[in-house]
Structures are given as C-alpha cells and as structure tokens.
C-alpha cells in the first residue's frame, strides 16, 4: 500500500482526512494519505496531530520513511493509545513549526 501524498500537489496543505492503514511493529502509524512530510536530506519530519472524533488527539513527534517498505510512518509521542486500522482521522501538521 502506498500512502497518498497531498503535500506533493499542495505544499501549503496543513490537513487531510484519511484512514489508519495499520500500526507497524515499532508503534508507528501508517495512513492512507498524509500531509506530513517525512524526514530526509537533513530536513526534520513534520510533527502535529491525528485528530479523532471521539478521543483526544494523538500527538505525532516526527514522520519518517520506513527503510524497508518505503512507507511514510507517523511516530507518536510516547504513551499514547493508537487507533486501530480502519479508524478515520484528520492528519494535521504543526504549521507553526513547519514554517520556522
């Protein structure tokens, strides 16, 4: 499964509605689509939140590309309960950090 990357078409996109595809073995979340740009070439990965309708948001500490699969992985801050596959979320980057 390849994550759709709306940021490729719109560098100013700050959020998108998407679905959790899975949580990987390291505890990172893989989404169907994301506006989070992964780290690479010296640029840090985006951070922000995954907003859920009936729960507190999940804080994303960074975003990386999995070396083995090439998937974009959203690494949460420690101690958070991650949503199961199929959960609809809104991925929202911390825009203030992204433009600094």
Buried (B, 14 or more C-beta within 10 A) or exposed (E): EEBBBBBEEEEEBBBBEBEBBBBBEEEBBBBBBBBBBBBEEEEBBBBBBBBBEEEEBBBBEBBBBBEEEEBBBBBBEEEBEBBEEEBEBBBBBBBEEBEE
